[in-house]
Amino acid sequence: MAVEREVIIPNKEGLHFRPIMQFVDLAQRFAAGVTVHCAERAADGRSPMEMLMLVATQGAKVRVVADGPDAEQLVTALAGLVESGFGEL
C-alpha cells in the first residue's frame, strides 16, 4: 500500500543540487520506492537528475509517495528532511 505526504519546500534556494543529494541519499537507505510530485511533474526520488527537473522552488508543494515494506518510515524520514530545510534554515 502506498503512503504519501505533502510538504512545502521551506529553504530559500528551493530544491537545488545539495538538498537533492541529501534527499536521494536518504531515500536509498530504504527498500521502498519513492516518487516525488511537484505541480504536473513527477520524479524518481532516487534520481538526482529527475529531482532537478521538478524545479521545486521555495514554497512549492511537493507530494512524496512511497510504496514498499518500509514506506511509512521512508515518507516520515523524507518529510522530516524537507521540513528541516535540509539544514539550510
C-alpha positions as CSV (number, residue, x, y, z in Angstrom):
1,M,0.0,0.0,0.0
2,A,1.3,3.4,-0.9
3,V,2.0,6.1,1.7
4,E,2.0,9.7,0.8
5,R,2.6,13.1,2.4
6,E,2.6,16.6,1.2
7,V,5.3,19.0,2.3
8,I,6.3,22.6,1.4
9,I,9.9,23.4,0.4
10,P,11.0,25.9,3.0
11,N,14.5,26.8,2.0
12,K,15.2,30.0,0.0
13,E,17.1,28.2,-2.8
14,G,14.4,25.5,-3.2
15,L,15.5,22.0,-4.4
16,H,18.9,22.7,-5.7
17,F,21.7,20.1,-6.0
18,R,22.8,19.9,-2.4
19,P,19.4,19.2,-0.8
20,I,18.5,16.9,-3.7
21,M,21.6,14.8,-2.9
22,Q,20.6,14.7,0.8
23,F,17.1,13.5,-0.3
24,V,18.4,10.9,-2.7
25,D,21.0,9.6,-0.2
26,L,18.3,9.2,2.5
27,A,15.8,7.6,0.0
28,Q,18.4,5.0,-0.9
29,R,18.6,3.7,2.7
30,F,15.1,2.3,2.4
31,A,13.7,-0.6,0.5
32,A,10.5,1.2,-0.6
33,G,10.4,3.0,-3.9
34,V,9.6,6.7,-3.8
35,T,8.1,9.2,-6.3
36,V,8.1,12.9,-5.8
37,H,5.4,15.1,-7.4
38,C,5.5,18.8,-7.9
39,A,2.8,20.5,-10.0
40,E,2.3,18.2,-13.0
41,R,5.8,16.8,-12.8
42,A,7.0,13.6,-11.2
43,A,10.4,12.2,-10.4
44,D,12.0,9.1,-9.0
45,G,13.1,10.1,-5.5
46,R,16.4,8.2,-6.1
47,S,17.4,10.0,-9.2
48,P,19.2,13.3,-8.8
49,M,18.6,14.3,-12.4
50,E,14.9,13.6,-12.3
51,M,14.7,15.5,-9.0
52,L,16.4,18.5,-10.5
53,M,13.7,18.5,-13.3
54,L,11.0,19.1,-10.7
55,V,12.1,22.7,-10.4
56,A,10.7,22.9,-6.9
57,T,11.3,26.5,-5.6
58,Q,10.7,27.9,-2.1
59,G,7.1,27.5,-1.2
60,A,6.4,24.7,-3.7
61,K,4.1,22.0,-2.5
62,V,5.7,18.6,-3.0
63,R,4.0,15.2,-2.6
64,V,6.2,12.3,-1.5
65,V,4.7,8.9,-2.4
66,A,6.4,5.7,-1.3
67,D,5.4,2.1,-1.8
68,G,7.1,-0.9,-0.2
69,P,7.8,-2.6,3.1
70,D,9.2,0.4,4.9
71,A,7.1,3.1,3.0
72,E,5.8,4.7,6.2
73,Q,9.3,5.2,7.6
74,L,10.6,6.4,4.3
75,V,7.9,9.1,3.9
76,T,8.4,10.2,7.5
77,A,12.2,10.5,7.1
78,L,12.0,12.4,3.8
79,A,9.2,14.7,5.1
80,G,11.4,15.5,8.1
81,L,14.3,16.3,5.9
82,V,12.3,18.7,3.8
83,E,10.6,20.3,6.7
84,S,14.0,20.9,8.4
85,G,15.0,22.9,5.3
86,F,17.8,20.5,4.6
87,G,19.9,22.1,7.3
88,E,19.9,25.4,5.3
89,L,17.4,27.3,7.5
